[in-house]
Amino acid sequence: FVVDVVVGWALAGLAIAALVKPTHLSESPMHTPTVKAESEKKPKPAPKPVGQEKPTRNEAISLLAALQREARFLDIVKEPLGDYTDAQIGAAARDVLRDCASVIDRLFKVEPIFSEEDGAEVEIPAGDAAKIRVTGNASEETKTGTLVHHGWQASQCELPKWTGTKEQAMVVAQAELEAK
């Protein structure tokens, strides 16, 4: 009789264990599993919120915006010039070109590859294909050439960091309205 009671209790415990997924079992496999109280259960970690992507902007747009903001570059490039005289265009271009050069120098520190003036006879350095393009009748024996263009190279690239919104990413310059 005692064996029947013990086996009955063990089978009842296994049946309960199969129906209720225990979160904690006692040390002895013969004891019925005990379930922790709700307050003792470990809380499930909250799902991580899906963060909004930080808006990005192409660096070319940032450069174009800087040229427009500081030199009014787009205003002169996009202006229909047919109704202006050469003198008027030249006068307007002087300020725009000066200010564009200032922006380029500040952001890129652009310097000539060759310091000599165009037309000067210069030695052709070996192995500088990235910086120098040799044209004309060049051969393996050619050691000098006439400088046609001194070339340009940047010693830095420091475009402004953009912190706008997705809607502003493609805006080069805002429209301006004067309230009346």
TORGU-366046 format. One line per 3 residues: number of its first residue (from 1); for each residue x, y, z of N, C-alpha, C, O, CB. Coordinates in steps of 0.2 Angstrom, whole numbers, always signed. Glycine has a CB too. Example, Ala and Ser with C-alpha at 12.3 -4.5 7.8 and 13.67 -1.06 7.14 Angstrom:
2
1) +66:-28:+39:+62:-22:+39:+66:-16:+39:+71:-17:+42:+57:-22:+45 | +64:-11:+35:+68:-5:+36:+64:+0:+39:+67:+6:+40:+70:-3:+29 $
END
This chain:
180
1) +4:-6:+0:+0:+0:+0:+4:+6:+0:+3:+11:-4:-5:+0:+6 | +9:+7:+4:+14:+12:+4:+17:+14:-2:+18:+19:-4:+19:+12:+10 | +19:+8:-6:+23:+9:-12:+18:+12:-17:+20:+16:-21:+25:+2:-15 $
4) +12:+10:-17:+7:+12:-21:+6:+20:-20:+5:+23:-25:+0:+9:-21 | +5:+22:-14:+5:+29:-13:+10:+33:-15:+10:+38:-18:+4:+30:-5 | +17:+31:-14:+23:+34:-16:+23:+35:-24:+24:+40:-27:+29:+31:-13 $
7) +21:+29:-27:+22:+29:-34:+16:+34:-37:+17:+37:-42:+21:+22:-37 | +10:+34:-34:+5:+38:-36:+7:+46:-35:+6:+49:-40:-1:+37:-32 | +10:+47:-30:+12:+54:-29:+18:+56:-34:+17:+61:-37:+15:+55:-22 $
10) +22:+51:-35:+27:+53:-40:+24:+54:-47:+26:+58:-51:+32:+47:-40 | +20:+49:-49:+16:+50:-56:+12:+56:-56:+12:+60:-61:+12:+44:-57 | +9:+58:-51:+5:+64:-50:+10:+70:-51:+8:+75:-55:+1:+65:-44 $
13) +15:+70:-48:+20:+76:-49:+23:+76:-56:+24:+82:-58:+26:+75:-44 | +24:+70:-59:+27:+71:-66:+21:+73:-71:+23:+77:-75:+29:+64:-68 | +15:+72:-69:+9:+74:-73:+9:+82:-73:+8:+85:-77:+3:+70:-71 $
16) +9:+84:-66:+9:+91:-65:+15:+95:-69:+14:+100:-72:+9:+93:-58 | +20:+92:-68:+26:+95:-71:+26:+95:-79:+28:+100:-82:+33:+91:-69 | +22:+90:-82:+21:+90:-89:+16:+96:-91:+17:+99:-96:+19:+83:-91 $
19) +11:+97:-87:+6:+102:-88:+8:+109:-87:+7:+114:-90:+0:+100:-84 | +12:+110:-81:+14:+117:-79:+22:+117:-80:+25:+113:-77:+12:+118:-72 | +24:+122:-84:+31:+122:-85:+34:+125:-79:+33:+131:-78:+33:+126:-92 $
22) +38:+121:-75:+41:+124:-69:+47:+129:-70:+50:+128:-75:+43:+118:-64 | +47:+134:-66:+53:+139:-67:+58:+137:-62:+64:+140:-62:+50:+146:-66 | +57:+133:-57:+62:+131:-52:+60:+124:-50:+54:+122:-48:+62:+136:-46 $
25) +65:+119:-50:+64:+112:-47:+68:+112:-41:+73:+115:-40:+66:+107:-52 | +65:+108:-36:+69:+107:-30:+75:+102:-32:+75:+99:-37:+64:+104:-25 | +79:+102:-27:+85:+98:-28:+84:+90:-29:+87:+87:-33:+89:+98:-22 $
28) +78:+88:-26:+77:+81:-27:+72:+80:-33:+67:+83:-33:+74:+78:-20 | +74:+75:-37:+69:+74:-43:+63:+71:-41:+58:+71:-45:+73:+69:-48 | +62:+68:-35:+56:+65:-32:+51:+70:-30:+45:+68:-29:+57:+60:-27 $
31) +53:+76:-28:+48:+81:-26:+44:+84:-32:+47:+84:-37:+52:+86:-22 | +38:+86:-30:+35:+89:-36:+38:+96:-37:+40:+99:-32:+27:+90:-34 | +38:+98:-43:+41:+105:-44:+37:+110:-41:+31:+110:-40:+41:+106:-52 $
34) +40:+115:-39:+37:+121:-36:+38:+127:-41:+43:+128:-44:+40:+123:-29 | +33:+131:-41:+33:+137:-46:+34:+143:-41:+31:+144:-36:+27:+137:-50 | +39:+147:-43:+40:+153:-40:+34:+158:-40:+30:+158:-45:+46:+157:-42 $
37) +33:+162:-35:+28:+167:-35:+29:+172:-40:+35:+173:-42:+27:+170:-28 | +24:+175:-43:+25:+180:-48:+30:+185:-46:+34:+188:-50:+18:+183:-50 | +30:+187:-40:+35:+193:-38:+42:+190:-38:+47:+194:-38:+33:+195:-31 $
40) +43:+184:-37:+50:+181:-37:+53:+179:-44:+59:+178:-45:+50:+175:-33 | +48:+180:-50:+51:+178:-56:+55:+184:-59:+54:+189:-57:+45:+177:-61 | +60:+182:-63:+64:+187:-66:+60:+190:-71:+57:+187:-75:+71:+184:-69 $
43) +61:+197:-72:+57:+200:-77:+60:+199:-84:+67:+199:-84:+56:+208:-75 | +56:+198:-89:+59:+197:-95:+62:+204:-98:+59:+209:-96:+54:+195:-100 | +67:+204:-101:+70:+211:-103:+65:+214:-108:+63:+210:-113:+77:+210:-106 $
46) +64:+220:-108:+60:+224:-112:+63:+223:-119:+69:+224:-120:+59:+231:-110 | +59:+223:-124:+62:+223:-131:+65:+230:-132:+62:+235:-131:+56:+221:-136 | +71:+229:-136:+74:+236:-137:+70:+240:-143:+68:+237:-148:+81:+234:-140 $
49) +69:+246:-141:+65:+250:-146:+69:+251:-152:+75:+251:-152:+63:+257:-143 | +65:+250:-158:+69:+251:-164:+70:+258:-165:+66:+263:-166:+64:+248:-170 | +77:+260:-165:+79:+267:-165:+78:+270:-172:+78:+266:-177:+86:+268:-163 $
52) +76:+276:-172:+76:+280:-179:+83:+281:-181:+87:+282:-178:+72:+286:-178 | +83:+280:-188:+90:+281:-191:+92:+288:-191:+87:+292:-192:+90:+278:-198 | +98:+289:-189:+100:+296:-189:+100:+299:-197:+103:+295:-201:+107:+297:-186 $
55) +97:+304:-198:+97:+307:-205:+105:+308:-207:+109:+310:-204:+93:+313:-206 | +106:+306:-214:+112:+308:-217:+112:+312:-222:+106:+313:-225:+116:+301:-219 | +117:+315:-224:+118:+320:-230:+124:+318:-234:+129:+317:-231:+117:+327:-227 $
58) +123:+318:-240:+129:+317:-245:+134:+323:-244:+132:+329:-243:+127:+317:-252 | +140:+322:-243:+145:+327:-242:+146:+332:-248:+147:+338:-247:+152:+324:-241 | +144:+330:-254:+144:+335:-260:+138:+340:-258:+140:+346:-260:+142:+331:-266 $
61) +133:+338:-255:+128:+343:-254:+130:+348:-249:+129:+354:-249:+121:+340:-252 | +134:+345:-244:+137:+350:-238:+142:+355:-242:+142:+361:-240:+140:+346:-233 | +146:+352:-246:+150:+357:-250:+147:+362:-254:+148:+368:-253:+155:+353:-254 $
64) +142:+360:-257:+138:+365:-262:+134:+370:-257:+134:+376:-259:+133:+361:-266 | +132:+368:-251:+128:+372:-247:+133:+377:-244:+132:+383:-243:+125:+368:-241 | +139:+375:-242:+145:+380:-240:+146:+385:-245:+147:+391:-244:+151:+376:-237 $
67) +147:+383:-251:+149:+387:-257:+143:+392:-258:+145:+398:-259:+150:+383:-263 | +137:+390:-257:+131:+395:-258:+131:+399:-252:+130:+405:-253:+125:+391:-259 | +131:+397:-246:+131:+401:-240:+136:+406:-240:+135:+412:-238:+131:+396:-234 $
70) +142:+405:-241:+148:+409:-240:+150:+413:-246:+153:+418:-246:+154:+405:-238 | +148:+411:-252:+150:+414:-259:+145:+415:-264:+146:+418:-269:+156:+410:-262 | +139:+413:-262:+133:+414:-267:+134:+411:-274:+133:+413:-279:+131:+421:-268 $
73) +138:+405:-273:+140:+401:-279:+134:+400:-284:+135:+401:-290:+144:+395:-277 | +129:+396:-281:+124:+394:-286:+120:+400:-289:+117:+400:-294:+119:+390:-282 | +120:+406:-285:+116:+412:-288:+119:+414:-294:+116:+416:-299:+116:+417:-282 $
76) +126:+414:-295:+129:+416:-301:+129:+411:-306:+128:+412:-312:+136:+419:-299 | +130:+405:-304:+130:+399:-309:+123:+398:-312:+123:+397:-318:+133:+393:-306 | +118:+399:-308:+111:+397:-311:+108:+404:-314:+102:+403:-317:+107:+394:-305 $
79) +111:+409:-313:+108:+416:-316:+108:+416:-323:+114:+414:-326:+112:+422:-313 | +103:+417:-327:+103:+418:-334:+107:+424:-336:+105:+430:-334:+96:+418:-337 | +112:+423:-339:+117:+429:-340:+116:+433:-347:+119:+438:-348:+124:+426:-340 $
82) +111:+431:-351:+110:+434:-357:+109:+441:-357:+110:+445:-362:+105:+431:-361 | +105:+444:-352:+103:+451:-351:+109:+455:-348:+108:+461:-347:+97:+451:-347 | +115:+452:-346:+120:+456:-343:+126:+458:-348:+127:+454:-352:+122:+453:-337 $
85) +129:+463:-346:+135:+464:-350:+141:+460:-347:+141:+458:-342:+137:+472:-350 | +146:+460:-351:+152:+456:-349:+155:+460:-343:+157:+457:-338:+158:+456:-354 | +155:+466:-343:+157:+470:-337:+153:+469:-331:+156:+468:-325:+157:+478:-338 $
88) +146:+468:-331:+142:+467:-325:+144:+460:-323:+144:+458:-317:+135:+467:-327 | +144:+455:-328:+146:+448:-326:+153:+448:-322:+153:+444:-317:+146:+443:-332 | +158:+451:-325:+164:+451:-322:+164:+454:-315:+168:+451:-310:+169:+455:-326 $
91) +161:+460:-314:+160:+463:-307:+157:+458:-302:+159:+458:-297:+156:+469:-308 | +152:+455:-304:+148:+450:-300:+153:+444:-298:+153:+442:-293:+142:+448:-302 | +156:+442:-303:+160:+436:-303:+166:+437:-298:+168:+432:-295:+163:+433:-310 $
94) +169:+443:-298:+175:+444:-294:+174:+442:-287:+178:+439:-284:+177:+452:-295 | +168:+445:-284:+167:+443:-277:+165:+436:-276:+167:+433:-271:+161:+447:-274 | +161:+433:-280:+159:+426:-279:+166:+421:-280:+166:+417:-276:+154:+424:-285 $
97) +170:+423:-285:+176:+419:-285:+181:+420:-279:+184:+415:-277:+180:+421:-292 | +181:+426:-277:+186:+427:-271:+183:+423:-265:+187:+420:-261:+186:+434:-269 | +176:+423:-264:+173:+420:-258:+173:+412:-259:+174:+408:-254:+166:+422:-257 $
100) +172:+410:-265:+173:+402:-267:+180:+400:-265:+181:+395:-262:+171:+401:-274 | +185:+404:-267:+192:+402:-266:+193:+402:-258:+197:+397:-256:+197:+407:-269 | +190:+406:-254:+191:+406:-247:+188:+400:-244:+191:+397:-240:+187:+412:-244 $
103) +182:+398:-246:+179:+392:-244:+183:+386:-246:+184:+381:-241:+172:+391:-247 | +186:+385:-252:+190:+379:-254:+196:+379:-250:+198:+374:-247:+191:+380:-261 | +199:+385:-249:+205:+385:-245:+204:+383:-238:+208:+379:-235:+209:+392:-245 $
106) +199:+385:-235:+197:+383:-228:+196:+376:-227:+198:+373:-222:+191:+387:-225 | +192:+373:-232:+190:+366:-231:+195:+361:-233:+195:+356:-231:+183:+365:-235 | +199:+363:-238:+203:+358:-242:+211:+360:-241:+215:+355:-243:+201:+357:-248 $
109) +212:+366:-240:+219:+368:-240:+222:+366:-247:+227:+362:-247:+223:+366:-234 | +219:+368:-253:+222:+366:-259:+228:+370:-261:+229:+376:-260:+216:+368:-264 | +233:+366:-263:+240:+369:-265:+242:+366:-272:+239:+361:-274:+245:+367:-260 $
112) +246:+370:-276:+248:+367:-282:+253:+361:-281:+256:+361:-276:+251:+373:-286 | +253:+357:-286:+257:+351:-286:+264:+354:-288:+269:+352:-285:+255:+345:-291 | +265:+358:-293:+271:+361:-295:+271:+368:-293:+266:+371:-294:+272:+360:-303 $
115) +276:+371:-290:+277:+378:-288:+279:+382:-294:+278:+388:-294:+281:+379:-282 | +281:+380:-299:+284:+383:-305:+277:+386:-309:+272:+384:-308:+288:+379:-310 | +279:+392:-313:+273:+395:-317:+272:+390:-323:+276:+387:-325:+275:+402:-319 $
118) +266:+391:-326:+264:+387:-332:+269:+390:-337:+271:+395:-338:+257:+388:-334 | +272:+385:-341:+276:+386:-347:+284:+385:-345:+288:+385:-349:+276:+394:-348 | +285:+384:-338:+292:+383:-336:+294:+376:-338:+290:+371:-338:+292:+383:-328 $
121) +300:+375:-339:+303:+368:-340:+304:+365:-334:+308:+367:-329:+310:+369:-344 | +301:+359:-333:+302:+355:-326:+304:+348:-327:+303:+345:-333:+295:+355:-322 | +307:+345:-322:+309:+338:-323:+303:+334:-321:+299:+335:-317:+315:+336:-317 $
124) +303:+328:-325:+297:+324:-325:+299:+318:-319:+303:+314:-320:+295:+320:-331 | +296:+319:-313:+297:+314:-308:+295:+307:-310:+290:+306:-313:+294:+316:-301 | +299:+302:-308:+297:+295:-310:+292:+293:-305:+293:+294:-299:+303:+291:-310 $
127) +287:+289:-307:+283:+285:-302:+278:+290:-299:+275:+288:-294:+287:+282:-297 | +276:+295:-302:+271:+300:-299:+265:+300:-304:+262:+305:-304:+273:+307:-298 | +262:+294:-306:+257:+294:-311:+250:+297:-308:+246:+299:-311:+256:+287:-314 $
130) +250:+296:-301:+243:+299:-298:+243:+306:-298:+238:+309:-298:+243:+296:-291 | +249:+310:-298:+250:+317:-298:+251:+320:-304:+250:+326:-305:+255:+319:-293 | +254:+316:-309:+256:+319:-315:+254:+316:-321:+254:+309:-321:+264:+320:-315 $
133) +252:+319:-326:+250:+316:-333:+254:+319:-338:+254:+325:-339:+242:+318:-334 | +258:+315:-341:+263:+317:-346:+259:+316:-353:+256:+311:-355:+269:+313:-346 | +259:+322:-357:+256:+322:-364:+261:+323:-369:+267:+325:-367:+250:+327:-364 $
136) +260:+323:-375:+264:+324:-380:+268:+318:-382:+266:+313:-382:+269:+330:-378 | +274:+319:-385:+279:+314:-388:+283:+311:-382:+289:+312:-383:+283:+316:-394 | +281:+308:-377:+285:+306:-372:+287:+299:-373:+284:+295:-377:+280:+305:-365 $
139) +293:+297:-371:+296:+291:-372:+300:+289:-365:+300:+293:-360:+301:+290:-378 | +303:+283:-365:+306:+281:-359:+312:+286:-357:+314:+287:-351:+309:+274:-360 | +315:+289:-362:+321:+293:-361:+319:+300:-359:+323:+304:-357:+325:+293:-367 $
142) +312:+302:-360:+310:+309:-358:+311:+310:-351:+308:+307:-347:+303:+310:-361 | +315:+316:-349:+316:+317:-342:+313:+324:-340:+313:+326:-334:+324:+317:-341 | +312:+328:-345:+309:+335:-344:+303:+336:-348:+302:+333:-353:+315:+341:-345 $
145) +299:+341:-346:+294:+343:-350:+292:+351:-349:+294:+353:-344:+288:+339:-349 | +287:+353:-353:+285:+360:-351:+278:+359:-347:+274:+356:-349:+283:+364:-358 | +278:+363:-342:+273:+363:-337:+267:+367:-340:+267:+373:-341:+274:+367:-330 $
148) +261:+363:-342:+255:+366:-345:+251:+368:-340:+247:+373:-340:+252:+361:-350 | +250:+364:-334:+246:+366:-328:+249:+363:-322:+251:+357:-322:+238:+363:-329 | +250:+367:-317:+253:+365:-311:+250:+360:-307:+253:+357:-302:+255:+371:-307 $
151) +243:+359:-308:+240:+354:-304:+238:+356:-297:+240:+361:-295:+244:+347:-304 | +233:+353:-294:+231:+354:-288:+231:+348:-283:+229:+343:-286:+224:+358:-288 | +232:+349:-277:+231:+343:-272:+229:+346:-265:+230:+352:-264:+238:+339:-271 $
154) +224:+343:-262:+222:+345:-255:+226:+342:-250:+228:+336:-250:+214:+343:-255 | +228:+346:-245:+231:+343:-239:+227:+342:-233:+229:+339:-228:+237:+348:-237 | +220:+343:-234:+215:+341:-229:+208:+341:-232:+207:+344:-238:+215:+347:-223 $
157) +204:+338:-229:+197:+338:-231:+192:+339:-225:+191:+333:-221:+195:+332:-235 | +190:+345:-223:+186:+346:-217:+180:+349:-219:+178:+355:-217:+190:+350:-212 | +175:+345:-221:+168:+347:-223:+165:+348:-216:+166:+344:-211:+165:+342:-228 $
160) +160:+353:-216:+156:+354:-210:+152:+348:-208:+149:+345:-213:+152:+360:-211 | +151:+346:-202:+147:+341:-200:+140:+343:-200:+138:+349:-198:+149:+339:-192 | +136:+339:-203:+129:+341:-204:+125:+338:-199:+126:+332:-197:+126:+339:-211 $
163) +120:+341:-196:+116:+339:-190:+108:+340:-191:+105:+341:-186:+118:+342:-184 | +106:+341:-197:+99:+342:-199:+95:+336:-199:+97:+331:-196:+99:+346:-206 | +89:+337:-201:+84:+332:-202:+84:+329:-208:+87:+331:-213:+77:+335:-200 $
166) +80:+323:-209:+79:+320:-215:+76:+325:-221:+78:+324:-227:+75:+314:-215 | +71:+329:-219:+68:+334:-223:+73:+339:-226:+72:+341:-231:+62:+337:-220 | +78:+340:-222:+83:+346:-224:+89:+343:-228:+93:+347:-230:+86:+349:-218 $
169) +90:+336:-228:+96:+333:-231:+98:+336:-238:+104:+336:-239:+95:+326:-231 | +93:+337:-242:+94:+339:-249:+94:+347:-250:+94:+349:-256:+90:+335:-254 | +92:+350:-245:+92:+358:-245:+98:+361:-245:+102:+360:-241:+87:+361:-239 $
172) +100:+364:-251:+107:+367:-252:+106:+374:-248:+111:+376:-245:+109:+368:-259 | +101:+378:-250:+100:+385:-247:+92:+386:-246:+89:+385:-251:+103:+390:-251 | +90:+388:-240:+83:+389:-239:+81:+395:-243:+85:+400:-245:+82:+390:-232 $
175) +75:+395:-245:+72:+401:-249:+71:+406:-243:+70:+405:-237:+65:+400:-252 | +72:+413:-245:+71:+418:-240:+65:+422:-242:+64:+424:-248:+77:+423:-240 | +61:+423:-237:+55:+427:-238:+55:+433:-233:+56:+432:-227:+48:+423:-237 $
178) +53:+439:-236:+53:+445:-231:+46:+446:-230:+42:+447:-234:+56:+451:-234 | +44:+446:-223:+37:+447:-221:+36:+455:-221:+40:+459:-220:+36:+445:-214 | +29:+456:-223:+27:+463:-224:+22:+464:-219:+19:+470:-218:+25:+465:-231 $
END
